[in-house]
Structures are given as C-alpha cells and as structure tokens.
Amino acid sequence: MNYLGFSKEKVENTVKQLNQLLANYQIYYQNLRNFHWNVKGEDFFELHVEFEGLYNEAKVTIDEIAERILTLRLKPVSLLSKYLELSQIEEANVGNSRDMVSTILSNHKILITNMRAILETASESNDEGTIDLIAGFLSTIEKKSWMLDAWLQK
Ligand SMILES: [Fe+2]
C-alpha cells in the first residue's frame, strides 16, 4: 500500500464506503434486470430498452468500483450473500411502469448519498483517484435521475 502514499486508516474508511456502494449497486443492478425482463404494457418497448441501458451502465460501474478497491490494495466484497447483508437498497418487486421508475429513482437517491459520502472521505486523504472516479459516476446518475423524473411528470 505504501507506494500509494495513503494512511492505512484513511484508506480503510474510504474502502468501507466503496464496499457499501458496491453492495448497493449489485442490488440496484438486479432490480434493473428484473424490471427489464418483466415490464409489461404500453411502455414495454421504451422501458425494456431504458432499463437495459441503465443495467449495462451499472455493470461497468460495479466493475470500476471493485477494481478501485483492489487498486487501493484492499478487498472488494464479492459474495451475493454479503451484498444482500450490506446493501441499503432493497430487492424490488415488479410493479407498473410508474412504480418501477419511482423505485429506480429511490435507488438513485441512496447511491447518490453514498457517493457524496465517499467524496467527502476520499478528499480527507487527498485520494484524487477515487474522487475522480466517483464524481464521474455521480454526475452521470444525477443526470439520469433528472431524465427519469421528467418521464414521471404528467
Ligand atoms: Fe435483454
């Protein structure tokens, strides 16, 4: 870990939050897949594609978070059972279109809060690599949230 020049304690704090984010993302990802598969009704074509886009983005993000933890020389949580234990995002049941988009937006709220906390912790140890990575995810998910919110407006 020395070649990165971080104190062990500070990196551990950041990684604890990164693992929290990883767990949240895994459940969020599965919620999207569930919605992608089981969406029904007149919004089928639109939401089927939209959920696919979101889970593909989540898949890349999950990999980047885990590999950032490894870059910091610590271990990403990797067991599904542990993700369920750690995640603040709950497994979601399929509902109508509006319910599902609302659920995804609530999931985003948890992810955004989680990311902001990481940015704060990472800045305490001048961990610019983590800040850069997470800030990119944050602005992407904020923008997506605006679009989903706009979709929900009547
Ligand atoms: Fe598919």
Backbone and ligand atoms as CSV (ligand in chain L), in Angstrom:
chain,resi,resn,atom,element,x,y,z
A,1,MET,N,N,0.830,-1.216,0.000
A,1,MET,CA,C,0.000,0.000,0.000
A,1,MET,C,C,0.860,1.260,0.000
A,2,ASN,N,N,2.106,1.094,0.426
A,2,ASN,CA,C,2.949,2.277,0.613
A,2,ASN,C,C,3.168,3.114,-0.628
A,3,TYR,N,N,3.225,2.430,-1.767
A,3,TYR,CA,C,3.542,3.206,-2.965
A,3,TYR,C,C,2.438,4.206,-3.329
A,4,LEU,N,N,1.245,4.010,-2.765
A,4,LEU,CA,C,0.172,4.980,-2.997
A,4,LEU,C,C,0.287,6.178,-2.058
A,5,GLY,N,N,0.978,5.982,-0.940
A,5,GLY,CA,C,1.210,7.076,-0.004
A,5,GLY,C,C,0.014,7.449,0.856
A,6,PHE,N,N,-0.938,6.532,1.023
A,6,PHE,CA,C,-2.095,6.829,1.871
A,6,PHE,C,C,-1.913,6.204,3.255
A,7,SER,N,N,-2.529,6.833,4.263
A,7,SER,CA,C,-2.514,6.175,5.575
A,7,SER,C,C,-3.530,5.043,5.545
A,8,LYS,N,N,-3.168,3.947,6.221
A,8,LYS,CA,C,-3.980,2.732,6.215
A,8,LYS,C,C,-5.401,3.033,6.706
A,9,GLU,N,N,-5.466,3.791,7.771
A,9,GLU,CA,C,-6.765,4.070,8.390
A,9,GLU,C,C,-7.688,4.837,7.442
A,10,LYS,N,N,-7.131,5.841,6.786
A,10,LYS,CA,C,-7.959,6.652,5.873
A,10,LYS,C,C,-8.441,5.840,4.682
A,11,VAL,N,N,-7.548,5.008,4.155
A,11,VAL,CA,C,-7.944,4.180,3.013
A,11,VAL,C,C,-9.021,3.188,3.436
A,12,GLU,N,N,-8.887,2.653,4.631
A,12,GLU,CA,C,-9.902,1.697,5.110
A,12,GLU,C,C,-11.275,2.352,5.238
A,13,ASN,N,N,-11.298,3.600,5.668
A,13,ASN,CA,C,-12.576,4.322,5.758
A,13,ASN,C,C,-13.207,4.488,4.380
A,14,THR,N,N,-12.388,4.866,3.421
A,14,THR,CA,C,-12.896,5.049,2.058
A,14,THR,C,C,-13.395,3.726,1.493
A,15,VAL,N,N,-12.619,2.666,1.715
A,15,VAL,CA,C,-12.974,1.366,1.138
A,15,VAL,C,C,-14.248,0.804,1.787
A,16,LYS,N,N,-14.431,1.082,3.042
A,16,LYS,CA,C,-15.670,0.637,3.701
A,16,LYS,C,C,-16.880,1.236,2.950
A,17,GLN,N,N,-16.761,2.505,2.613
A,17,GLN,CA,C,-17.860,3.165,1.888
A,17,GLN,C,C,-17.948,2.690,0.437
A,18,LEU,N,N,-16.798,2.400,-0.157
A,18,LEU,CA,C,-16.811,1.877,-1.534
A,18,LEU,C,C,-17.469,0.503,-1.575
A,19,ASN,N,N,-17.224,-0.314,-0.550
A,19,ASN,CA,C,-17.868,-1.623,-0.494
A,19,ASN,C,C,-19.375,-1.486,-0.269
A,20,GLN,N,N,-19.737,-0.473,0.491
A,20,GLN,CA,C,-21.169,-0.186,0.665
A,20,GLN,C,C,-21.788,0.167,-0.695
A,21,LEU,N,N,-21.084,1.012,-1.439
A,21,LEU,CA,C,-21.569,1.411,-2.768
A,21,LEU,C,C,-21.649,0.210,-3.707
A,22,LEU,N,N,-20.648,-0.653,-3.621
A,22,LEU,CA,C,-20.623,-1.856,-4.450
A,22,LEU,C,C,-21.841,-2.740,-4.152
A,23,ALA,N,N,-22.121,-2.936,-2.877
A,23,ALA,CA,C,-23.285,-3.751,-2.485
A,23,ALA,C,C,-24.581,-3.089,-2.966
A,24,ASN,N,N,-24.686,-1.794,-2.771
A,24,ASN,CA,C,-25.886,-1.080,-3.237
A,24,ASN,C,C,-26.058,-1.237,-4.743
A,25,TYR,N,N,-24.951,-1.126,-5.474
A,25,TYR,CA,C,-25.013,-1.221,-6.937
A,25,TYR,C,C,-25.423,-2.612,-7.410
A,26,GLN,N,N,-24.981,-3.632,-6.694
A,26,GLN,CA,C,-25.330,-5.004,-7.112
A,26,GLN,C,C,-26.830,-5.237,-7.007
A,27,ILE,N,N,-27.432,-4.742,-5.954
A,27,ILE,CA,C,-28.882,-4.945,-5.795
A,27,ILE,C,C,-29.633,-4.055,-6.792
A,28,TYR,N,N,-29.148,-2.838,-6.962
A,28,TYR,CA,C,-29.715,-1.925,-7.968
A,28,TYR,C,C,-29.662,-2.566,-9.361
A,29,TYR,N,N,-28.522,-3.161,-9.676
A,29,TYR,CA,C,-28.341,-3.838,-10.972
A,29,TYR,C,C,-29.388,-4.933,-11.158
A,30,GLN,N,N,-29.568,-5.753,-10.115
A,30,GLN,CA,C,-30.529,-6.858,-10.238
A,30,GLN,C,C,-31.963,-6.334,-10.313
A,31,ASN,N,N,-32.248,-5.243,-9.622
A,31,ASN,CA,C,-33.577,-4.623,-9.751
A,31,ASN,C,C,-33.838,-4.225,-11.201
A,32,LEU,N,N,-32.825,-3.658,-11.837
A,32,LEU,CA,C,-32.976,-3.230,-13.235
A,32,LEU,C,C,-33.196,-4.426,-14.163
A,33,ARG,N,N,-32.473,-5.493,-13.904
A,33,ARG,CA,C,-32.647,-6.687,-14.756
A,33,ARG,C,C,-34.061,-7.246,-14.587
A,34,ASN,N,N,-34.476,-7.318,-13.344
A,34,ASN,CA,C,-35.827,-7.794,-13.056
A,34,ASN,C,C,-36.860,-6.942,-13.808
A,35,PHE,N,N,-36.711,-5.629,-13.742
A,35,PHE,CA,C,-37.659,-4.726,-14.410
A,35,PHE,C,C,-37.561,-4.869,-15.939
A,36,HIS,N,N,-36.352,-4.989,-16.440
A,36,HIS,CA,C,-36.120,-5.163,-17.888
A,36,HIS,C,C,-36.855,-6.414,-18.399
A,37,TRP,N,N,-36.766,-7.479,-17.636
A,37,TRP,CA,C,-37.386,-8.738,-18.070
A,37,TRP,C,C,-38.903,-8.707,-17.948
A,38,ASN,N,N,-39.388,-8.123,-16.863
A,38,ASN,CA,C,-40.799,-8.325,-16.501
A,38,ASN,C,C,-41.716,-7.140,-16.761
A,39,VAL,N,N,-41.159,-6.072,-17.338
A,39,VAL,CA,C,-42.016,-4.925,-17.663
A,39,VAL,C,C,-43.109,-5.372,-18.642
A,40,LYS,N,N,-44.317,-4.831,-18.428
A,40,LYS,CA,C,-45.441,-5.181,-19.313
A,40,LYS,C,C,-46.232,-3.915,-19.640
A,41,GLY,N,N,-47.004,-3.998,-20.695
A,41,GLY,CA,C,-47.920,-2.902,-21.003
A,41,GLY,C,C,-47.422,-2.002,-22.110
A,42,GLU,N,N,-48.089,-0.857,-22.229
A,42,GLU,CA,C,-47.819,0.010,-23.393
A,42,GLU,C,C,-46.437,0.670,-23.369
A,43,ASP,N,N,-45.802,0.693,-22.194
A,43,ASP,CA,C,-44.443,1.256,-22.102
A,43,ASP,C,C,-43.367,0.196,-22.311
A,44,PHE,N,N,-43.795,-1.010,-22.671
A,44,PHE,CA,C,-42.830,-2.118,-22.740
A,44,PHE,C,C,-41.570,-1.756,-23.526
A,45,PHE,N,N,-41.750,-1.341,-24.778
A,45,PHE,CA,C,-40.571,-1.153,-25.635
A,45,PHE,C,C,-39.649,-0.057,-25.097
A,46,GLU,N,N,-40.264,1.013,-24.602
A,46,GLU,CA,C,-39.485,2.140,-24.080
A,46,GLU,C,C,-38.711,1.731,-22.810
A,47,LEU,N,N,-39.422,1.144,-21.857
A,47,LEU,CA,C,-38.774,0.842,-20.573
A,47,LEU,C,C,-37.851,-0.377,-20.649
A,48,HIS,N,N,-38.222,-1.342,-21.467
A,48,HIS,CA,C,-37.348,-2.512,-21.660
A,48,HIS,C,C,-35.947,-2.043,-22.097
A,49,VAL,N,N,-35.919,-1.136,-23.043
A,49,VAL,CA,C,-34.653,-0.600,-23.556
A,49,VAL,C,C,-33.984,0.308,-22.519
A,50,GLU,N,N,-34.757,1.137,-21.871
A,50,GLU,CA,C,-34.202,2.073,-20.885
A,50,GLU,C,C,-33.550,1.312,-19.715
A,51,PHE,N,N,-34.237,0.309,-19.212
A,51,PHE,CA,C,-33.681,-0.470,-18.100
A,51,PHE,C,C,-32.412,-1.212,-18.538
A,52,GLU,N,N,-32.393,-1.664,-19.770
A,52,GLU,CA,C,-31.193,-2.331,-20.279
A,52,GLU,C,C,-30.003,-1.361,-20.302
A,53,GLY,N,N,-30.253,-0.157,-20.771
A,53,GLY,CA,C,-29.191,0.859,-20.797
A,53,GLY,C,C,-28.662,1.126,-19.398
A,54,LEU,N,N,-29.592,1.220,-18.447
A,54,LEU,CA,C,-29.188,1.504,-17.061
A,54,LEU,C,C,-28.409,0.339,-16.454
A,55,TYR,N,N,-28.848,-0.906,-16.718
A,55,TYR,CA,C,-28.089,-2.005,-16.087
A,55,TYR,C,C,-26.741,-2.217,-16.752
A,56,ASN,N,N,-26.647,-1.910,-18.032
A,56,ASN,CA,C,-25.330,-2.007,-18.680
A,56,ASN,C,C,-24.356,-0.978,-18.103
A,57,GLU,N,N,-24.887,0.214,-17.824
A,57,GLU,CA,C,-24.064,1.244,-17.211
A,57,GLU,C,C,-23.665,0.815,-15.795
A,58,ALA,N,N,-24.633,0.247,-15.063
A,58,ALA,CA,C,-24.370,-0.209,-13.686
A,58,ALA,C,C,-23.303,-1.306,-13.671
A,59,LYS,N,N,-23.357,-2.171,-14.666
A,59,LYS,CA,C,-22.390,-3.282,-14.746
A,59,LYS,C,C,-20.950,-2.755,-14.837
A,60,VAL,N,N,-20.775,-1.741,-15.661
A,60,VAL,CA,C,-19.440,-1.139,-15.824
A,60,VAL,C,C,-19.028,-0.444,-14.521
A,61,THR,N,N,-19.973,0.255,-13.919
A,61,THR,CA,C,-19.693,0.980,-12.674
A,61,THR,C,C,-19.283,0.009,-11.561
A,62,ILE,N,N,-20.007,-1.101,-11.457
A,62,ILE,CA,C,-19.698,-2.125,-10.443
A,62,ILE,C,C,-18.254,-2.594,-10.595
A,63,ASP,N,N,-17.860,-2.873,-11.818
A,63,ASP,CA,C,-16.503,-3.351,-12.064
A,63,ASP,C,C,-15.459,-2.301,-11.673
A,64,GLU,N,N,-15.759,-1.052,-12.003
A,64,GLU,CA,C,-14.819,0.032,-11.692
A,64,GLU,C,C,-14.680,0.246,-10.183
A,65,ILE,N,N,-15.779,0.123,-9.467
A,65,ILE,CA,C,-15.725,0.300,-8.003
A,65,ILE,C,C,-14.871,-0.817,-7.387
A,66,ALA,N,N,-15.141,-2.060,-7.794
A,66,ALA,CA,C,-14.392,-3.194,-7.245
A,66,ALA,C,C,-12.901,-3.058,-7.564
A,67,GLU,N,N,-12.608,-2.622,-8.772
A,67,GLU,CA,C,-11.199,-2.525,-9.156
A,67,GLU,C,C,-10.496,-1.318,-8.517
A,68,ARG,N,N,-11.264,-0.309,-8.165
A,68,ARG,CA,C,-10.685,0.799,-7.398
A,68,ARG,C,C,-10.271,0.305,-6.004
A,69,ILE,N,N,-11.130,-0.523,-5.407
A,69,ILE,CA,C,-10.809,-1.088,-4.087
A,69,ILE,C,C,-9.519,-1.918,-4.175
A,70,LEU,N,N,-9.406,-2.706,-5.239
A,70,LEU,CA,C,-8.184,-3.505,-5.427
A,70,LEU,C,C,-6.975,-2.619,-5.666
A,71,THR,N,N,-7.188,-1.532,-6.401
A,71,THR,CA,C,-6.103,-0.574,-6.635
A,71,THR,C,C,-5.620,0.015,-5.311
A,72,LEU,N,N,-6.553,0.193,-4.376
A,72,LEU,CA,C,-6.193,0.697,-3.043
A,72,LEU,C,C,-5.627,-0.422,-2.163
A,73,ARG,N,N,-5.450,-1.600,-2.758
A,73,ARG,CA,C,-4.839,-2.770,-2.134
A,73,ARG,C,C,-5.701,-3.378,-1.037
A,74,LEU,N,N,-7.013,-3.238,-1.182
A,74,LEU,CA,C,-7.924,-3.901,-0.241
A,74,LEU,C,C,-8.885,-4.774,-1.043
A,75,LYS,N,N,-9.799,-5.452,-0.325
A,75,LYS,CA,C,-10.619,-6.463,-0.985
A,75,LYS,C,C,-12.054,-6.002,-1.210
A,76,PRO,N,N,-12.535,-6.128,-2.456
A,76,PRO,CA,C,-13.952,-5.831,-2.678
A,76,PRO,C,C,-14.818,-6.981,-2.147
A,77,VAL,N,N,-15.936,-6.638,-1.553
A,77,VAL,CA,C,-16.910,-7.663,-1.172
A,77,VAL,C,C,-17.372,-8.339,-2.460
A,78,SER,N,N,-17.434,-9.678,-2.455
A,78,SER,CA,C,-17.704,-10.391,-3.709
A,78,SER,C,C,-18.817,-11.431,-3.623
A,79,LEU,N,N,-19.344,-11.662,-2.433
A,79,LEU,CA,C,-20.383,-12.687,-2.289
A,79,LEU,C,C,-21.770,-12.053,-2.333
A,80,LEU,N,N,-22.672,-12.710,-3.065
A,80,LEU,CA,C,-24.046,-12.197,-3.152
A,80,LEU,C,C,-24.686,-12.090,-1.770
A,81,SER,N,N,-24.408,-13.081,-0.918
A,81,SER,CA,C,-24.987,-13.057,0.429
A,81,SER,C,C,-24.520,-11.813,1.203
A,82,LYS,N,N,-23.265,-11.442,0.990
A,82,LYS,CA,C,-22.731,-10.254,1.668
A,82,LYS,C,C,-23.349,-8.969,1.096
A,83,TYR,N,N,-23.580,-8.977,-0.216
A,83,TYR,CA,C,-24.213,-7.796,-0.829
A,83,TYR,C,C,-25.591,-7.564,-0.219
A,84,LEU,N,N,-26.339,-8.647,-0.073
A,84,LEU,CA,C,-27.692,-8.526,0.487
A,84,LEU,C,C,-27.633,-8.025,1.928
A,85,GLU,N,N,-26.616,-8.488,2.635
A,85,GLU,CA,C,-26.457,-8.092,4.034
A,85,GLU,C,C,-26.101,-6.602,4.142
A,86,LEU,N,N,-25.219,-6.163,3.258
A,86,LEU,CA,C,-24.689,-4.793,3.327
A,86,LEU,C,C,-25.584,-3.740,2.679
A,87,SER,N,N,-26.312,-4.143,1.649
A,87,SER,CA,C,-26.995,-3.164,0.802
A,87,SER,C,C,-28.079,-2.382,1.542
A,88,GLN,N,N,-28.105,-1.094,1.287
A,88,GLN,CA,C,-29.194,-0.249,1.790
A,88,GLN,C,C,-30.348,-0.254,0.790
A,89,ILE,N,N,-30.026,-0.608,-0.455
A,89,ILE,CA,C,-31.054,-0.744,-1.482
A,89,ILE,C,C,-31.686,-2.119,-1.334
A,90,GLU,N,N,-32.996,-2.155,-1.370
A,90,GLU,CA,C,-33.680,-3.442,-1.203
A,90,GLU,C,C,-34.034,-4.049,-2.544
A,91,GLU,N,N,-34.160,-5.357,-2.552
A,91,GLU,CA,C,-34.649,-6.037,-3.744
A,91,GLU,C,C,-36.070,-5.542,-4.024
A,92,ALA,N,N,-36.325,-5.232,-5.288
A,92,ALA,CA,C,-37.619,-4.633,-5.619
A,92,ALA,C,C,-38.520,-5.613,-6.359
A,93,ASN,N,N,-39.796,-5.497,-6.098
A,93,ASN,CA,C,-40.761,-6.288,-6.856
A,93,ASN,C,C,-41.217,-5.496,-8.076
A,94,VAL,N,N,-41.600,-6.240,-9.102
A,94,VAL,CA,C,-42.070,-5.603,-10.332
A,94,VAL,C,C,-43.438,-4.967,-10.066
A,95,GLY,N,N,-43.606,-3.737,-10.553
A,95,GLY,CA,C,-44.904,-3.073,-10.438
A,95,GLY,C,C,-45.282,-2.506,-11.785
A,96,ASN,N,N,-46.154,-1.508,-11.789
A,96,ASN,CA,C,-46.458,-0.857,-13.069
A,96,ASN,C,C,-45.297,0.078,-13.447
A,97,SER,N,N,-45.385,0.660,-14.634
A,97,SER,CA,C,-44.266,1.468,-15.144
A,97,SER,C,C,-43.850,2.567,-14.176
A,98,ARG,N,N,-44.837,3.299,-13.672
A,98,ARG,CA,C,-44.527,4.422,-12.790
A,98,ARG,C,C,-43.885,3.937,-11.485
A,99,ASP,N,N,-44.392,2.838,-10.959
A,99,ASP,CA,C,-43.806,2.280,-9.723
A,99,ASP,C,C,-42.338,1.922,-9.946
A,100,MET,N,N,-42.070,1.303,-11.080
A,100,MET,CA,C,-40.695,0.839,-11.322
A,100,MET,C,C,-39.741,2.027,-11.510
A,101,VAL,N,N,-40.183,3.036,-12.248
A,101,VAL,CA,C,-39.322,4.212,-12.439
A,101,VAL,C,C,-39.120,4.924,-11.091
A,102,SER,N,N,-40.174,4.982,-10.281
A,102,SER,CA,C,-40.038,5.592,-8.942
A,102,SER,C,C,-39.062,4.804,-8.073
A,103,THR,N,N,-39.134,3.491,-8.167
A,103,THR,CA,C,-38.207,2.652,-7.391
A,103,THR,C,C,-36.769,2.924,-7.810
A,104,ILE,N,N,-36.554,3.001,-9.108
A,104,ILE,CA,C,-35.193,3.265,-9.598
A,104,ILE,C,C,-34.705,4.631,-9.108
A,105,LEU,N,N,-35.607,5.610,-9.103
A,105,LEU,CA,C,-35.217,6.932,-8.594
A,105,LEU,C,C,-34.884,6.872,-7.097
A,106,SER,N,N,-35.633,6.105,-6.333
A,106,SER,CA,C,-35.306,5.949,-4.897
A,106,SER,C,C,-33.967,5.248,-4.725
A,107,ASN,N,N,-33.709,4.271,-5.574
A,107,ASN,CA,C,-32.394,3.603,-5.554
A,107,ASN,C,C,-31.296,4.624,-5.853
A,108,HIS,N,N,-31.555,5.495,-6.819
A,108,HIS,CA,C,-30.565,6.528,-7.168
A,108,HIS,C,C,-30.272,7.427,-5.967
A,109,LYS,N,N,-31.317,7.745,-5.225
A,109,LYS,CA,C,-31.129,8.635,-4.074
A,109,LYS,C,C,-30.120,8.011,-3.096
A,110,ILE,N,N,-30.254,6.715,-2.869
A,110,ILE,CA,C,-29.329,6.020,-1.962
A,110,ILE,C,C,-27.914,6.015,-2.551
A,111,LEU,N,N,-27.808,5.736,-3.841
A,111,LEU,CA,C,-26.485,5.712,-4.494
A,111,LEU,C,C,-25.823,7.086,-4.439
A,112,ILE,N,N,-26.618,8.120,-4.678
A,112,ILE,CA,C,-26.078,9.489,-4.684
A,112,ILE,C,C,-25.581,9.871,-3.291
A,113,THR,N,N,-26.352,9.554,-2.269
A,113,THR,CA,C,-25.945,9.845,-0.883
A,113,THR,C,C,-24.649,9.112,-0.543
A,114,ASN,N,N,-24.606,7.849,-0.943
A,114,ASN,CA,C,-23.426,7.008,-0.744
A,114,ASN,C,C,-22.204,7.619,-1.442
A,115,MET,N,N,-22.388,8.065,-2.675
A,115,MET,CA,C,-21.269,8.648,-3.442
A,115,MET,C,C,-20.779,9.951,-2.820
A,116,ARG,N,N,-21.719,10.786,-2.364
A,116,ARG,CA,C,-21.307,12.063,-1.753
A,116,ARG,C,C,-20.479,11.809,-0.496
A,117,ALA,N,N,-20.877,10.793,0.273
A,117,ALA,CA,C,-20.125,10.452,1.494
A,117,ALA,C,C,-18.707,9.987,1.124
A,118,ILE,N,N,-18.602,9.222,0.045
A,118,ILE,CA,C,-17.272,8.758,-0.400
A,118,ILE,C,C,-16.408,9.957,-0.808
A,119,LEU,N,N,-17.008,10.897,-1.527
A,119,LEU,CA,C,-16.235,12.069,-1.972
A,119,LEU,C,C,-15.679,12.831,-0.777
A,120,GLU,N,N,-16.482,12.915,0.286
A,120,GLU,CA,C,-16.041,13.620,1.485
A,120,GLU,C,C,-14.871,12.877,2.150
A,121,THR,N,N,-15.039,11.577,2.317
A,121,THR,CA,C,-13.988,10.779,2.964
A,121,THR,C,C,-12.717,10.758,2.124
A,122,ALA,N,N,-12.890,10.576,0.826
A,122,ALA,CA,C,-11.712,10.495,-0.052
A,122,ALA,C,C,-10.961,11.824,-0.090
A,123,SER,N,N,-11.689,12.924,0.047
A,123,SER,CA,C,-10.992,14.212,-0.004
A,123,SER,C,C,-10.175,14.444,1.268
A,124,GLU,N,N,-10.583,13.806,2.363
A,124,GLU,CA,C,-9.796,13.921,3.597
A,124,GLU,C,C,-8.410,13.291,3.455
A,125,SER,N,N,-8.291,12.317,2.548
A,125,SER,CA,C,-6.961,11.711,2.361
A,125,SER,C,C,-6.355,12.084,1.002
A,126,ASN,N,N,-6.889,13.157,0.409
A,126,ASN,CA,C,-6.404,13.601,-0.914
A,126,ASN,C,C,-6.360,12.451,-1.920
A,127,ASP,N,N,-7.390,11.623,-1.862
A,127,ASP,CA,C,-7.458,10.455,-2.740
A,127,ASP,C,C,-8.146,10.860,-4.048
A,128,GLU,N,N,-7.389,11.570,-4.877
A,128,GLU,CA,C,-7.957,12.146,-6.106
A,128,GLU,C,C,-8.436,11.082,-7.098
A,129,GLY,N,N,-7.781,9.932,-7.080
A,129,GLY,CA,C,-8.191,8.861,-7.991
A,129,GLY,C,C,-9.617,8.407,-7.711
A,130,THR,N,N,-9.914,8.209,-6.419
A,130,THR,CA,C,-11.276,7.810,-6.032
A,130,THR,C,C,-12.249,8.947,-6.292
A,131,ILE,N,N,-11.838,10.169,-5.973
A,131,ILE,CA,C,-12.712,11.331,-6.171
A,131,ILE,C,C,-13.083,11.455,-7.649
A,132,ASP,N,N,-12.092,11.334,-8.501
A,132,ASP,CA,C,-12.305,11.470,-9.945
A,132,ASP,C,C,-13.285,10.401,-10.451
A,133,LEU,N,N,-13.056,9.172,-10.010
A,133,LEU,CA,C,-13.908,8.055,-10.447
A,133,LEU,C,C,-15.350,8.246,-9.987
A,134,ILE,N,N,-15.508,8.522,-8.704
A,134,ILE,CA,C,-16.856,8.601,-8.127
A,134,ILE,C,C,-17.585,9.853,-8.615
A,135,ALA,N,N,-16.854,10.948,-8.775
A,135,ALA,CA,C,-17.500,12.182,-9.254
A,135,ALA,C,C,-18.093,11.970,-10.648
A,136,GLY,N,N,-17.398,11.179,-11.461
A,136,GLY,CA,C,-17.917,10.860,-12.799
A,136,GLY,C,C,-19.219,10.072,-12.713
A,137,PHE,N,N,-19.243,9.078,-11.831
A,137,PHE,CA,C,-20.473,8.281,-11.663
A,137,PHE,C,C,-21.603,9.146,-11.121
A,138,LEU,N,N,-21.219,10.045,-10.214
A,138,LEU,CA,C,-22.227,10.894,-9.570
A,138,LEU,C,C,-22.930,11.785,-10.595
A,139,SER,N,N,-22.155,12.456,-11.439
A,139,SER,CA,C,-22.807,13.357,-12.394
A,139,SER,C,C,-23.649,12.574,-13.401
A,140,THR,N,N,-23.209,11.373,-13.749
A,140,THR,CA,C,-23.988,10.542,-14.677
A,140,THR,C,C,-25.326,10.141,-14.054
A,141,ILE,N,N,-25.280,9.708,-12.816
A,141,ILE,CA,C,-26.517,9.231,-12.185
A,141,ILE,C,C,-27.437,10.400,-11.837
A,142,GLU,N,N,-26.856,11.547,-11.538
A,142,GLU,CA,C,-27.685,12.747,-11.312
A,142,GLU,C,C,-28.441,13.102,-12.593
A,143,LYS,N,N,-27.752,13.037,-13.707
A,143,LYS,CA,C,-28.394,13.382,-14.985
A,143,LYS,C,C,-29.491,12.366,-15.320
A,144,LYS,N,N,-29.187,11.097,-15.130
A,144,LYS,CA,C,-30.184,10.046,-15.392
A,144,LYS,C,C,-31.413,10.230,-14.507
A,145,SER,N,N,-31.171,10.654,-13.282
A,145,SER,CA,C,-32.284,10.868,-12.343
A,145,SER,C,C,-33.193,11.987,-12.837
A,146,TRP,N,N,-32.596,13.032,-13.382
A,146,TRP,CA,C,-33.400,14.115,-13.963
A,146,TRP,C,C,-34.288,13.563,-15.078
A,147,MET,N,N,-33.727,12.727,-15.929
A,147,MET,CA,C,-34.498,12.195,-17.058
A,147,MET,C,C,-35.637,11.299,-16.585
A,148,LEU,N,N,-35.362,10.459,-15.610
A,148,LEU,CA,C,-36.411,9.575,-15.096
A,148,LEU,C,C,-37.492,10.391,-14.409
A,149,ASP,N,N,-37.062,11.430,-13.707
A,149,ASP,CA,C,-38.005,12.301,-13.025
A,149,ASP,C,C,-38.891,13.028,-14.048
A,150,ALA,N,N,-38.269,13.471,-15.142
A,150,ALA,CA,C,-39.025,14.142,-16.210
A,150,ALA,C,C,-40.048,13.187,-16.820
A,151,TRP,N,N,-39.662,11.941,-16.971
A,151,TRP,CA,C,-40.554,10.908,-17.529
A,151,TRP,C,C,-41.781,10.725,-16.635
A,152,LEU,N,N,-41.568,10.865,-15.328
A,152,LEU,CA,C,-42.667,10.655,-14.366
A,152,LEU,C,C,-43.675,11.810,-14.334
A,153,GLN,N,N,-43.229,13.000,-14.804
A,153,GLN,CA,C,-44.116,14.173,-14.756
A,153,GLN,C,C,-45.318,13.966,-15.669
A,154,LYS,N,N,-46.457,14.455,-15.200
A,154,LYS,CA,C,-47.668,14.313,-16.041
A,154,LYS,C,C,-47.922,15.608,-16.807
L,1,LIG,FE,FE,-32.458,-8.313,-22.591
